Amino acid sequence: MREAAARAAEIPTVPWETFVEALRNEWEQGEPMTLLGRTNSGKTTAAIQILDVRRYVVAILTKRKDDLFPRFRKHGYKMLKPGDDWPEHAVAPRVAMHISPSGLSRADSRYQAALIRETLSEVWEQGNWTLYLDEIAQLSDLLRLDTELRSLWKEARSSGVTIVAGTQRPSRVPIEAYSQPRFLLLWRTNDRDQLKRLGDMNAVDPDPVRVAVAGLNEHEILVVDTYTDDLVRTTARKLR
């Protein structure tokens, strides 16, 4: 653990703009990203700005936050209702859809799941989309889309569809959320389940990551590049 603590202490801090610019240059289509942090940690704030580097984005929103839709609308997203006709890239390059898995009857849950499957099918058929899932635990747990989510991560690179997924519930999401992404964005936590899950990162030594995550300041982010084993700290700027 001394070596892990030593490496964690040496992790550089970079400005948010520097990190985002690096994404523009290095983040290739089809390379997944997962954001892991508690409620109000800043995942949505970071995600909206990260998604700005992509041309075509589909956002599936499941959180019950009054300001969530306006925040995406302000950043140029066309709001769709479940069942609306799916737009072509050129018609609506940024679209957002809201679903509400919590509190649904079994029949309504099946209906919502069918709509999401249809959406995923459209995304895959057109290709070149970035798909943002703002709480994968709800899709996995409540809508029972585990099989579909696992396929998303496993086939993302070959399909040319980029998956950006967020969660605050590490023990309730498919293991692929940790093992498949190129980039992991981690907020401060002492949650045993999440720290344990970090051992499933692809080709990265989890010990310095665990030490670093536990020592982050509020709203500070640890970025893990699983391709290069690079670690940096940053803090997302507030949205205007």
C-alpha positions in Angstrom: 0.0 0.0 0.0 3.0 2.3 0.4 3.6 2.2 -3.3 -0.1 2.8 -4.0 -0.1 5.8 -1.7 3.1 7.2 -3.3 1.6 7.0 -6.8 -1.7 8.5 -5.6 0.3 11.4 -4.1 2.0 12.0 -7.5 -1.2 12.2 -9.6 -1.2 15.6 -11.4 -4.0 18.1 -11.3 -5.1 19.5 -14.7 -7.5 22.3 -15.5 -10.9 21.1 -16.7 -10.5 22.8 -20.1 -7.2 20.9 -20.6 -8.9 17.6 -19.9 -11.8 18.4 -22.3 -9.5 19.5 -25.1 -7.5 16.2 -24.6 -10.8 14.3 -25.1 -11.4 16.2 -28.4 -8.0 15.0 -29.7 -7.7 11.5 -28.1 -11.2 10.1 -27.5 -12.2 8.0 -30.5 -15.6 7.0 -31.6 -16.7 3.7 -30.0 -14.6 4.1 -26.8 -16.9 3.9 -23.8 -16.8 6.2 -20.7 -18.3 5.7 -17.3 -18.9 8.3 -14.6 -19.2 7.0 -11.0 -20.2 9.3 -8.2 -22.9 9.9 -5.5 -25.9 12.1 -6.0 -25.0 15.8 -6.4 -21.4 15.0 -7.0 -21.5 16.8 -10.3 -21.8 13.9 -12.8 -24.4 15.6 -14.9 -22.5 18.9 -15.0 -19.4 17.0 -16.2 -21.3 14.8 -18.6 -23.0 17.7 -20.4 -19.7 19.4 -21.1 -18.0 16.1 -22.1 -20.8 15.4 -24.5 -20.2 18.8 -26.2 -17.1 17.3 -27.8 -19.3 14.9 -29.7 -21.3 15.8 -32.8 -24.3 13.3 -32.5 -25.7 12.6 -29.0 -28.6 10.7 -27.7 -29.3 11.2 -24.0 -31.6 8.8 -22.1 -32.5 10.6 -18.8 -33.9 8.7 -15.8 -33.4 11.1 -12.9 -36.3 12.9 -11.4 -34.7 16.3 -11.3 -36.8 19.3 -12.3 -33.8 21.1 -13.9 -32.4 18.1 -15.8 -34.4 18.6 -19.1 -33.9 22.4 -19.2 -30.2 21.9 -18.7 -30.0 19.6 -21.7 -32.4 21.8 -23.7 -30.2 24.8 -23.1 -27.3 22.9 -24.6 -29.1 22.4 -27.9 -30.9 19.0 -27.3 -34.2 18.3 -29.0 -36.6 16.8 -26.4 -38.3 13.6 -27.4 -41.1 11.7 -25.8 -41.1 7.9 -25.7 -42.7 6.8 -28.9 -41.8 9.8 -31.0 -40.4 9.2 -34.4 -36.6 8.9 -34.4 -34.7 11.7 -36.1 -31.9 11.4 -38.6 -28.5 12.8 -37.7 -28.9 15.9 -39.8 -32.4 16.7 -38.5 -31.6 16.5 -34.8 -27.9 15.8 -33.9 -28.6 16.1 -30.2 -31.7 14.5 -28.7 -32.8 13.7 -25.2 -35.5 11.3 -24.0 -36.9 11.1 -20.4 -38.1 7.9 -18.9 -39.3 7.2 -15.3 -38.6 3.6 -14.2 -39.3 4.2 -10.5 -42.7 3.4 -9.2 -44.0 1.8 -12.4 -46.3 -1.2 -12.6 -45.0 -4.3 -14.1 -46.8 -3.7 -17.3 -45.5 -0.1 -17.5 -42.0 -1.3 -16.8 -42.2 -3.7 -19.7 -43.5 -0.9 -22.0 -40.7 1.4 -20.9 -38.1 -1.3 -21.5 -39.5 -2.0 -25.0 -39.2 1.7 -25.8 -35.6 1.8 -24.7 -34.8 -1.4 -26.7 -36.3 0.4 -29.7 -34.2 3.4 -29.1 -31.0 1.4 -28.8 -31.9 -0.4 -32.0 -32.2 2.9 -33.8 -28.9 4.2 -32.4 -27.1 1.0 -33.5 -28.7 1.0 -36.9 -27.7 4.6 -37.7 -24.3 4.4 -36.0 -22.0 7.2 -35.2 -24.1 8.3 -32.1 -22.8 8.9 -28.6 -25.3 7.4 -26.2 -25.6 9.0 -22.8 -27.3 6.9 -20.0 -27.6 9.1 -16.9 -28.3 6.3 -14.4 -27.6 2.8 -15.6 -28.7 1.2 -12.3 -32.2 2.2 -13.1 -32.1 0.7 -16.5 -30.4 -2.5 -15.2 -32.4 -3.0 -12.0 -35.9 -1.6 -12.7 -36.2 -2.2 -16.4 -34.2 -5.4 -16.4 -32.0 -4.4 -19.4 -28.9 -6.1 -18.1 -28.4 -8.2 -21.2 -28.8 -5.2 -23.5 -26.4 -3.1 -21.4 -23.7 -5.8 -21.4 -24.0 -6.0 -25.2 -23.7 -2.3 -25.5 -20.3 -2.2 -23.9 -19.0 -5.3 -25.5 -19.9 -4.2 -29.0 -19.3 -0.5 -28.7 -16.0 -0.3 -30.4 -17.0 -2.4 -33.4 -20.3 -0.6 -33.8 -18.9 2.9 -33.7 -21.4 3.9 -31.0 -19.8 5.6 -27.9 -21.4 4.8 -24.6 -21.2 7.4 -21.8 -22.9 6.0 -18.7 -23.3 7.4 -15.2 -24.3 5.8 -11.9 -24.2 6.2 -8.1 -24.9 2.6 -7.4 -21.7 0.5 -8.1 -23.0 -2.8 -6.8 -26.1 -2.6 -9.0 -24.6 -2.2 -12.5 -23.1 -4.7 -14.9 -19.4 -5.3 -14.4 -18.8 -4.1 -17.9 -19.4 -0.6 -16.6 -15.9 -0.9 -15.0 -14.1 -3.4 -17.3 -15.0 -2.0 -20.8 -14.6 1.8 -20.8 -11.5 3.6 -21.9 -12.2 6.4 -19.4 -13.5 6.2 -15.9 -14.4 9.4 -14.1 -14.5 8.8 -10.3 -15.7 11.1 -7.6 -14.8 10.8 -3.9 -16.1 7.7 -2.1 -15.4 5.3 0.7 -18.1 3.0 -0.5 -16.8 -0.6 -0.1 -18.7 -1.9 -3.1 -17.4 0.7 -5.4 -13.8 0.4 -4.2 -14.1 -3.3 -4.6 -15.4 -3.0 -8.1 -12.5 -0.8 -9.1 -10.5 -4.1 -9.1 -12.3 -4.9 -12.3 -10.8 -2.0 -14.2 -9.2 -3.1 -17.5 -5.4 -3.3 -17.3 -5.1 -0.7 -14.5 -3.6 -1.2 -11.0 -6.6 -0.5 -8.7 -4.7 0.2 -5.5 -3.5 3.7 -6.3 -6.9 4.5 -7.7 -8.6 3.4 -4.5 -6.3 5.5 -2.5 -6.7 8.5 -4.7 -10.5 8.3 -4.9 -10.8 8.2 -1.1 -8.7 11.3 -0.8 -10.5 13.5 -3.4 -12.0 16.8 -2.5 -15.7 17.5 -2.9 -16.5 17.7 -6.7 -13.0 16.8 -7.6 -12.7 14.0 -10.2 -10.1 11.3 -10.7 -9.8 10.5 -14.4 -8.5 7.0 -15.3 -7.4 6.3 -18.8 -7.5 2.5 -18.9 -5.6 2.4 -22.2 -2.6 4.3 -21.0 -2.8 3.8 -17.2 -2.7 7.6 -16.9 -4.3 9.2 -13.8 -5.2 12.9 -13.5 -7.3 15.0 -11.1 -9.6 17.7 -12.4 -12.7 19.6 -11.4 -15.6 20.3 -13.8 -16.4 24.0 -14.2 -20.0 25.1 -13.5 -22.4 25.3 -16.3 -23.4 28.7 -17.5 
